């Protein structure tokens, strides 16, 4: 592994071949290690970046070269667009994969890559910009034939306009940041008094978090389900769907568990939803892997919410269900290859569930629990199904307080949903993680709960885990 430091003045690399010789991975931890595995399998040399805090981390052993891009704080390292592009140029990496988080959905970063003749593994900056702001995304998907949640047609100028619109659609309503994500810049209001107070709060939070305080309004639908469709498009107008994932089990809009197929859809609904999502993807001119998120109302209607223009954390669910490598497909699309299959060639088999294991204490309001993994054993050979564990950590490693608290993702696949649940429970109960608190007790409680077993859960509560 060769180590360098990003610097000014390196010459640009403009070479192009049908597949890249070198790929810079503009991320850290689990996602960086995940992308490096596929990169190496395809004969592409992976190049990593690291902050000062991450230099020497074991996950960097997966890289052929590593460039230090700045201090420990993400804003001074992993969010530094120019330094990261410079790292690609000086190592002669022809492409950059952003993973998820950090700069993965930043159109300015994608545009900077394009300007320097470095391939961005993802959609174009123009498409990303359109889908990155929620109000234009609603308009684009509405034009593409997808229904949207009743609400504002565009951005809201002030609290008076919000109140007038809320009277038309009916309370409760929810204000959302146009540039938002992760639940920030969102406020629910049950009446006009709450709405006026929420308008100022949501706008201020959005401005602080995203540098953009613009808001739009939607009808707040109670007791629904969060269902997303994995889509994939190439640069020649082709697009397919890889079926759906259900992500309704959340805490403060952060996903805790994902599964596919969704217990809320029957076969006909599944195919119709996927077909409509793929058609919208093609109409958008979208190239790469993406996820179109829908809200399923209790009455059964499905409404477009947003599109994530990147690889999702929960992509292994789809990979195990369909037998595909989404990172490989991303790289092939980025290298101007045509999708190697049509919709008729995509098949889903069995059932898959993913749980996120974080260094957090669910008994203490999910307080982050950084520390050393004194013992770290996750068995993957138990149960009637297959188990996959995606992580960048090993026993003796430290969970850094500088970044997210993710330890890894445990994914199970089996012929039926019940066998998948059994397999996952066996693996979770046999897991041994000492030194930090984890979310494993929460995940076991969810999988054992009657609501989850029956498939009757929704976004209002975590099944098996009482509100605290």
N, C-alpha and C positions, 0 to 999 in steps of 0.2 A: 504494500500500500504506500503510495507516494503522497506526501503532504505538501501543500503550498499555501500561500496567502494571496487573496484577491488583491490585485494592484491595477493601477491605471496603465494604459499604454500598450497592452498586449494586442497583437495584430488580430484582425477578425478572421474567423474561419468560415469559409463559404462553400466548402465541399459538400456535395450531395450524392447519395447513392440510393438504390431502392430500399435498403435498410441501413440504419445508422451503425457506425462503428463504435461510437461513444455516446453515452446518454448521461447527462447531468441530472441528478435527482434533487430537486429543490425542496427538500423536506427533511425530517428527522425521524428517528425512532422506528416504530412498527411499520409505518407506510414506506419509509425509505428502504428498510430491509425487504419488505414485500416486493417492491418494484425491482430491486436489485436481483432477486431470485429469478424472476421472469427474464429480465435483461440478460443475465448470464446464460440462461438456457437458450436464448436466441442468438448467442454469440456476440452480444453487444456489451462492451466494457462499461460497467457502472462507475460513475464519478459521484462522490458524495460532497455535501457541504456540511459544515458544523460551526456552531458557536464555540467560544472559548470554553464554556461550561461542558460542552459535549465532546470536546477533543479528548481522545483516549477511550471513549465509550466502545463497548464490545460490538455494538451493531455496525460500527464503521468498518469492522473487519470484512464486511460484505462488499466493500468498495475497492476498486483498483487504485483509485486516487481520492484524496480528500483535500478540500480547500477550506480554510478557516475564513468565515465571512463576517466576523465581528464579535462583540461582547456577548455576555450571557442573555441579556434581555432580547426577546424576539424582535422587538421593534428596531434593534440595532444590529440584527444579524439575519434571521430568517425572513424578515420583512423588507430587507434592503434590495430592491429590484436591481439597481445598477450593479451592485457588488456580485449578485448571483449571475447575471448575464455575463459580467466580466469573467467570472470563474469558468463559465462555459467556453468563452472565447480563448482564454489562456490555456485550457486543457484540451482544446480542439474537440469539444463535445458538439456534435451537430444538432442535438435536440435537448430539450429540457422537459422533464416530467414533473409537474407541480404536486402530485399526490392529492391530498385533501387538507383543508385548513390553510393557514398562512396565505400564500398568494394564488391558490388554486383557482379562485374565481375573480381574479383581479384583471380587468381588461387592459389596464395600463401596463401590467407586466406582460401580458400576451402581446400587446402592441410593441413593447420594447424588444421582445424576442424577435418579432417579425422584422423590425427595423434593422436588427443586427444579423439578419439571415440565419438565425437559430430557430429551428422548428419548435414550436410550442405544442406539446402533446395535449391537445384539447381543441375546442372550437375556436373559431376566429375571434379576434378582439371585438369585431362589430357585433357578432351574434351574442357573445358573452355580455357585452354592454347592454344589449337589448333585454336579455333575460336576467341580468343582475339587478336591475331596478324592478321592483314588484309591479308598479303600475304599468309601465310599458310591456312587461311580460304578460300581464292579464290581457291587455289589448291585443298582443300578438297571438296569444293562444285562443282568444275569443274569435279572432279573424280566421284562425286555423280550424275552427269548428268545435273547440272544447268549451263546455259550459263553465262559467265562473260563478263564484259565490256572489249573491246580490250585494251591491255596495256602490261605491263611487266609481265613475267612469275614468277618473283621473285623480290627480292630487287635490287635496283639500286646502283651500287658502287660509281658513281661520276657523275658530270654534263655532262661529255663527253658521257657517256653511255646513260644518259637521253636524250641528244640532238639527238643521233643516233636513239634511239627508237621513239622519237617524229617525226622524219622525216618519219619513216615507217608508223605510225598510223595516222599521219596528225594532224595539229593544228586546234583548241585549245586542249591543254592537261591539266591535273591537277595532281599535286604531292600530295600524301597523306602519312601521318605518318603511319607506320606499326602498332604502338601501339596507334593510335589516337582515337579521339572521340570529339564530340561537336564542330567540325570545326577547332580545333587547329592542327597545322602542315599541313595545306592544302593551296596550292597556285595554282592559274590558270595561265597559260602562253599562249599567243597568237603567240609568235614567239620565236626563239632561244635566243635572247637577254634577254627577260623576263624570259625564262626558267632557264638560268644560274643564274640570280639573285635570282629567286624564290627557286632554289635548296638549296642555302646557308641559306636563310631565313626560309624555311620550316623545314630544318634539325635542325637549332638552336632552333626553337620554340618547335619542338617535343622533343628534348633533354631536354629542360627546363620543359616542361609540364609532360612528361611521363618517363623521364630518359632513353629514347631510341630515337635516332635521325634517325633511319633507315626509308627510303622512298621507295615507289613504284609509278608507273606512270600509268595513265589511259587516254584514249581518253575522252575529255570533251564533253558531249552531251548536246546540248542546247535545252531548251524548253520541258523538259521531266517531268515525274510525279514520285513521290516517293510513292511506294506501298509496304506494308509489310504484311506478312502472319503470323498469330498467329499459332504456332505449340505446340504440347504437346506430350511428349514421356514418357514411363515408363521404368523400369529397366529390362523388359522382351522382349524387341525388338519391342514393339508396338508403333505406332505413328499416330497421327491424325492432321488434320488442323482444325482450327476454323474460317476459311474464312479470308478475307483480311481487311486491313484498309488503307485508303489513307491519307498520311501525307505530301502533297505537299506544303501546306501553311506554310512557314518557314521564319525565319529571322536569317541570319548568321548561317544556318544549325540547328537552334533551332526550334522545332515544335511549332506552335501556335494553330492549329486546326486539328482535326482528324475526319474522318467519315468512315462509312461502311454501305452498299457496296460502292465501288469506282465507281464514274460516268464514269470512263475511261474504265471499263471492261464490257463485256457482260457475260451472264450466262455461256456460254461454256468456255470462257477464264478464268473465275473465278474458275471453277471446275478444269480445267487443271493446273492452277498455284498452287492451293491448293494441288492437288494430287502430283505434283512434289516436292513441299516443304515438304510434309509429308514423301514421299519416301526418300528424302535426309536426313531428321531428323532420320529416322529409320536406314539408312545406317551408319550414324555418331555414332549411339549408344547413342543418346542424351536422357537424363532422366530429365523431368521437363518441365516447361513452357519456351518457347523461341520465338523469332521473327526473321524471315528471311526477310531481306529488299531487295527490287528490285527497279531498275530504269527502267521506261517505256519510251523508246525513242519515239519521235514524230511519227516515222514510225510504232510504235506498238510493237517492240521487247522488251522483258523483260529480264533484266540482273541482276544477283546476285550482290549485293553490300557488305553486311556484315550480320552477325548474332549477335543479342543481346541475351546473354545467361542469361536472367533474366526476371523478371516481368517488363512490360513496364508501363510508366506513363499513357498511354492511354488505359490500359486494360479494363476499364469500358465500352468502346465502344463495345468490344466483349462480355462482360458479359451481357449487355442489349440486344444485338442482338441475342445471343444464349441461354440466360437464365441459365448461368453457373456461378459458383464462382471459378475463376482461382486460388485464394489463397488456397481454400480447395483442389483443384486438385493438386496443388504443394505439399501440406502437405501429401496427400495420396500417391503420387508417392514417396516422400522422405521416407515414412514409409513402403516402399516396397510393396505397394498394386498395383495390376494390374489396368490399366485404366478401369473405370467402364462402358465404352461404346466403340463402334466401330465407324468408319467413317459414316456408314449408319445411326447411331443414332443422328448425329449432324445436327441440322437444324438452319438456320438463318431466323429471322422474322422481317420484317419492315426495318427501317433505324435508325441509331444512329449517333449523332454528339457530339463531346466533344470540349469545348473551355477551354483554360487555363487562369485563372484569376491570374495575378501577380501584386505585388505592384511595378509597373514600370510606368513611364510616357512616353507613346508613342510619345507625342508631343516634347519630349526632348531626342530623340534618345534612348528611352527605358531606361532612367536613373533609377536605383533602387530607391525606395521611402520608406525606412523603417520608421516606426512610429507606432502610436497607432490607433487601429480600434475604433474610437469614436462612430461609428454607423456601424452595420454589419447585414444587412437583405438581404437574398437571398431567394425569394419565390420559392417554388417547386410544387405548386398546380395550376399553370396557364397553359392555352393552351389545345389543343386537345390531346397532348401526355403526356408521363411520363417524369418527371424531377428528376435527382439525383444530389446532390451536395456533393462532397467529400472534406472535409476540416478537419483541426485539430484546428481551431481557433474559437473564440467566441468574441462577443463585449467586448471591453476593453483590449483585448490582444494586444501585441506588435509584429510587424514584426521585427525580429532581423536583424541587419546589418551583423551578423557573418555568415549567411547561405544564401540559395537561397531565392528569393523574392516571392515564391509561396504563394498565398492565398488559392487557391483551384481549383477544376475542376468542371465545370457545364456540365452535360451530358443530352441530350434529346433523347427520343426514341418515334417513332410514326409509323403508318403503311406505310407512304410514306415520301420521302425526303422533299417535300414541307411542309407537316404538321410538320415534325421535325424542319425545319428552323423556321416556325411560332412559335412553342412552345419555342424554344431557344431564339428567339427575345423577346417574351413576358417576359420571366424570366429575361433576361439581362436588359431590359428597366425598369423593376420594382425593380431591385436590388438597394440597398442603402448602399454604403460603404463610410463613411466619415473618414477623418483623414490621408488618404494616397491616392496618385494617383494610378489608376489601368489601366489595359489594356482593360477594358470593352468597351470604345468608339471604339477602334480598332476592337474588335470582332463584334460589331454591324455593323460597316462599311463593314467588310468582308461579313457577312451574307446578307446584303442588296445589295451587288454589283451585277451587271448583270453577270459578269464573274463567280462568285460563283453560282448564281442561275442557270446558264446554264451548270455548270459543266465543263467549258472550261479553268479553271485556270491551271497553272503549277508552277514549282519551281522558275521561273525567277522573280516574283513579288508578292506582297501581294495584292490580288484583293480588290479594294475599298479604298486602302491606298497608296497614292502617295509616291514615294521615296522622302526622305528628306535628 
